[in-house]
């Protein structure tokens, strides 16, 4: 999609367990369900259920808060700070190094695992794991490598709508992996919903042990970043921020590639679980084409070509998130410390400080063991920032179906996930929050 100035960037996804019985769900969520004991001493963080059953909250930040704050990078850039200083500050102790523009293998998560389909292209060629190759003729509407009970097969889609198998080097089967190359700058990979994505690399079908396959694209690192950077940061932002994002994304990818298991089919995924990579362009099922590359982000990639951050000679794990709200979270590594961050609020943004509403019903739905919620007690914070920092532990008190008192212990992130933004327009954006209504508990 076309990017526009906005509060960008999705946080890394949270696992949401399937609905289950109260005890099973509590166990899956790592909760403690207890019979009510003596009430703890009153605290400013304790709040009873409001009369309208809707809590109001104020909070800071969006995302996990580790490593670089993207809004902090933009704030620093607006103050004239260079990309190198931004990176050295967010990843202290790391060194500037360069790497070659070698390919990174990216899993295409939107494919379904039955085949890898590509559109016709000049010089389109398939090559398998035994180096058998075939230059594919013009005429078919589409080509694919599909999986069957005995291996991989090459097939063509003709005007009659039927797929026909095509032998390669006299064999009806392809050895895994099977790769498509072409004389064109990009190859279009066709997805199950009828849309397509163009890649500046090599679409590859890798057969899995269970008979399904991985759809993977091997893309030169610098071409990969041309798609990643404008998806992870608005290309309208300042050049120093975009350059810092390019280096952080390049380093993150290099670290994933260096740490991939031997024999792994891919190095990194293309979603928010890793870094978002849509390719160079996409075409919807209705034929609308959108470029995912932009002049400003391309310039940032080019200006930092090959630049990564290393720690002890290895690519650093350069995590980043949209906004840390003024305090980063420790990532458990020397170069990912918890620290105050004045840059995060230097450029006005709605992620640094936000307002939210949280119906008691949302907490009751996520934690059914609580029954009817009556009180929320914040029992531990991380000690970093306003109100004592991010919420670590929360006790939800309620009344069960037979009138018995109940307690559920969860986390600040668990409460935020009960009604999160952007799924809810006024939902919670992080675990750093404070309830601003609800009668104090005596």
N, C-alpha and C positions, 0 to 999 in steps of 0.2 A: 504494500500500500504506500501511497505517497506520504512522506513524513511532513509534519507541520509543527510550528512551535507549540509545545504543550508540556505538561508534566509527563516525561517519557518513562519507559522502562518498567518491565514487569519484575517483581521480586522473584527469587528462586521459588519454585512451587513447593507447597507443603503437601504431605501425604494426608489424604482424608480417608479414614477407614470406612468400610461398609457399615450400614446400620445393623445393629444386632441387639440382643437382649441387654438389659442394664449391666449385668455383671460382665458379660463378654465385651461389651463396648468399653466399659471402664478399664478392663485389662488391656484391650487393644490400644487405648489412648495413654496407658501408663498412669492411670488415676488411682487414687486411694479412696475407697468408699467406706465411711465409718459411721457408726452410731454416734449421735451427738454426745459430747462430753461437756466439761465446764467451758463456758465461753471465754475466749482469750480477752486480755485487757483491751480497752478501746484504743483505736489508732486513727489518725487523720485519714488513713487509707481505707478505713472501714465504712461501708455504706449500706443502708437498708434499702429495700425495694421501694422506688418512688411511688407516689399515689397513682401516677399514670402508667406504671410498670415499664417505663423507658428510662434507662440511664443515659446521661449525657457525659461526654468525655472530651478532654483535650489531650493531644498527643504530639509526638515528634517523630519524624523520619519515616522512610518506607524501604523495606527490604531488610536483609540480614545485618547490614551495617558494618560488615568487615571490609578492610582494605579501603580502596578509594571510594569516596562519595562523588558521584557524578555531578550532583549539584554543587558540591564543594569545589570540584575542578572548574566548573563554570564560574563560581564565585571568585576563585583565585585568579582565573584568567581575566575577569573583569577588573581586577586590581592590578593587572600588568604582570602577574607571576608567569614565568615560563613553564612549558611542559616538563622540562627536566626537573625543575624545582618542585612542581606538583607531584611528580612521580617519586622523587627522593623523599618527600615529606610523607606521602601516604604509604610508601614501602621502605621505611628507614633501614639502612644497612645493605640495601641492594645496590648492585653495580650495573652500569650501562655496558651492554655487550651487543654484538650484531650476530645474526644468523643468516644462513643462505635462504633463498626463496624456494625451498623444497616443498613438495606437496604435503598437505594434511588430509587425512581421510575422514570424511564427514558422513555420519549416518543420516539418511533422509527419513526422518521419523514419520512423515505423512504417508509413506508407502506402506502397503499392507502385508508384504512378505511372500506373495505368490509369484510375482513377476517384476521385472524392471522394464518399463516401456520407454522408448525414445521416438521422437519425430524424425522423419527423413532429413538428411543433411548431405551437403556435398562431401564426397569422399568418406561417407560413413563406413566404418570398418569394425568388425567384431573380432576380438582375439581372446582365446581361452587360456587356461592355466598351463597348457602344454605348448603354448605359442602357436597353435593352429589359428589361422586367420582367414577372413573372407571379406572382401570389399563388397558392400551391399548395393545391389542395383537400384536405380530409380524406379518408381512405379507404385510400390506398396504405400498405404496410408500411414503405416506405423510398423516398427520393429520391436520385438521384445525377447528377453531371455526369461524363460519360465522354468519353474521347478516341477518335476514329476517324480514318481516313486523311485526312479533309478538315477536321477541326476538332473542336469540342466539341458534345456533344448532351446535352439534359436527358432523363432517363428515370425512370420510376416502377416500383416493384416491387409487384405485386399479390398477392392471396392465392393465386393459381395458381402463384406462384414464377417468373413470367416478367417480364422487363424490357420495357417499352414506351416508345418515344420520344414525347416531348411537345413540340410546337412552342411557341415563345415569340415573341409579337408577329407571328405568321404565318410565322415562319422555322423550318426544321428544325434550324438551326445556331445556336450561341451564339458570340459573340465573346469572346475571352479578355481579361481574367479574368472568371470567373463567380462571383458571390458569393451566399451564403445569409444571410439575415437573418430574424429572428423577433420576435414580441412577448414571448417568454419571456426570462428572464435569461440562460439558457444554451442552446446548441445542441449536440446530441450527434453527434459524428462517429464513424461506424462503421468499424472497422479490418478488414483482411483476415482476421484470426483470429477474427472474430465478437465481439470485445470492443468497447467504445465509450468515448469520452472526452468529457466535457462542457467546453465553452469559453465564457467570458464575452466572446465576440467574434464575428468574422465568418469562417466557413470559406470559403476561396476556392480555386478551381481555376485554375491558371495553366498554359496550354499551353506546352510546351517546343518548341524547334526540331526535336528528333528525333521529335516526335509524342507523346511521353509527357507527363505533367503533374506539376506540383508541387502537393501539398496544403499549403496555408498557412492559418494563422489570424491575423487582425489583431485584437489584443487591447489595450485601453487599458493603459498601462504599470503603473498601480497594481493592476489586476486580474491582470495577468501576474505581478507579484511575489507575489501571494497564493499562487500555485502554486509559484513558484521557491523562495522562502525556506525553507519546511519540507522541501523535497527536498534543499536544499544544507546545511542545518543543523537539528539536532533542535529541534523547537518546545518541548522541555522545558528548553532552555538559558536562561541569564539574559537579561533583557530588553536590556541594553546590547549583548551579543553579537549578539542577533537584530537589533537596530537597525543595528549596524555591517554585518551581512550584508545587510540590506535596502538600505542605501546602496551597498555594493559591487556588489550584483547590479543595482541600478537604473543605476548608472554604467556598468557593463560593457555592459548592454543599450543604453544611450544612445550609448556609443562605437561599438558595432557598427552601430547604426542610422545614425549620422552618417558612418560610413566605408563603408557599403554602396555598391557600384558603381552608377552610373546605369543604370537599366533592370533592376536585379536584382529577382528575384521575391520575395525575402525578405530580412530583416535579420539573422536569427539562427536557429540550429537549436535543437532541444528536448532534446538529449542532452548527455552529459558532454563532448563536443567543444566545446560552448559553455556553456550552463547548462541544468540539467535542468528541464523544464517539462511536467508531465503534464496540464495543464488544471486545472479546479476539482474534478472528480470523475471516477471511472471505473467501468465496470460490466464484469465478466468475462463470458466467453462463457456461463457457467453462471448468470448473473443476479445475482452478488454485487456490490453497489454499495459503493464506498469513496470517502469524501471526502478530498481532498488539501489542504484548507485547514483551518487551526487557529486558535483564538482568540488564542494567544500570538503567533504569527507575523503574523496579521492586525493585531494591535495594534502590532507593530514596524513594519510597513509604513505604517500610519496615522500613527504618531508621527513618521515621517521623510518624510511625503508630499512628493514632488517633489525631495527632497534628493539631489544628486549631488556628486561631487568633480571639479573641473576643473583643468587645467594649461595655462597660457597661453591661457585662455579657452575651451578645448575639453574635452569629456568625457575623463577619464583612462582609461587601459587598466587597470582595477582587477582584475588577476588575483588569485586566492586559491586556497589549497589546504588540505587537512585539517590538516597539521602540518608545520612546517619543522624540527622536532627541536631547535630552539634557535638556528638560523642561517637567515636567509632567503637566497635565491639572487638574484643580480642579474638583473633582467629587461631590462637594456640601456637603461633609461630613467631619467632623473634621479630620478623618484619611485618607482622599483622597485630600491632599492639592496640589496646584500648587507650584512646587519647582524646582530649578536648579538640574540637575542630571549629575554629572561628570562620573558616571559609564556607562551611555548609550554609550559613545564613547570609553570606555576603551578597548573593544575587537573590532577589525576592522570588520565592517559590512557595507553592501551597503544600509541599511535602515537609518543609522544615518544621512548621507548626500547623496543626489541623484540628478540626472539630469533628465529632462523630456522635452518633446515637446508637444505643444498643438495647433493644427490647429484651426484657427478661425472658420472653418466649424463645429468643434465639439461643440463649444459654441453656434453657431447659431442653430445647431440641437437640443440641449438641451433647449435652450431658443428662440423659434421661434418668439416670440414677438419682438425681437431685430432687425429682418430683417438682413441687412448686418452690421456686427460688424465693428466698426471703432476705438474704444478706450476701454481700460480697466483701471479703476481707483480703487485702493484699498483705501477705505475710513476709515477703522478701523482695528486695530490689538489688540491682547490681552495684549501686553506690556511685554511678557515673552520671552526673548531670542533674538537671532540675527534678524535683520531687524525690530525689534519691536514685534516679535513673530508671532503666528498663525493669519491668515487672518480671521477677523470676518465679515466684510462687503465689498462687491465689487459692483461697479456700472459699468455696461456694457452699452456703448453708441453705437448707430448705426443709420442706415437710413432705414426707412420702405419702403414698395413697391411703395408708391406714392411719395417718396422723403422726407417724414416728418421725423424729428429727433425723435429718440426713446431712452428710458432709461429702463434698467431692473436692479433692486437691488437684489442681491443674497448674498450668503456666500462663504467663502473660500472653505468649504467642497463641496458646490454645483459646484464650478468651477472644483475642483479636480475630482468630479464624472463625469464630462464631458468626461474625458479620463483617467481612473484610471488604475493603475497597480494592479494585474498582467494581467488583461484582455488585456492591451496594454503593450508591452514590455518596452516602454519608456514613460509610463503614469505617472501620479501624484500619490503620495502615502499618502498624508495627506493634511490638510489645512494650513500647515506651508510651504509657498513657496514664491518665489520672481521671477518676470519676469526679465530676463537678456538681452533681446533684445527689439526692438521696440523703435522708436524715442520718446524722452521725449515730453510731451505735454506742449505747452507754454500757 
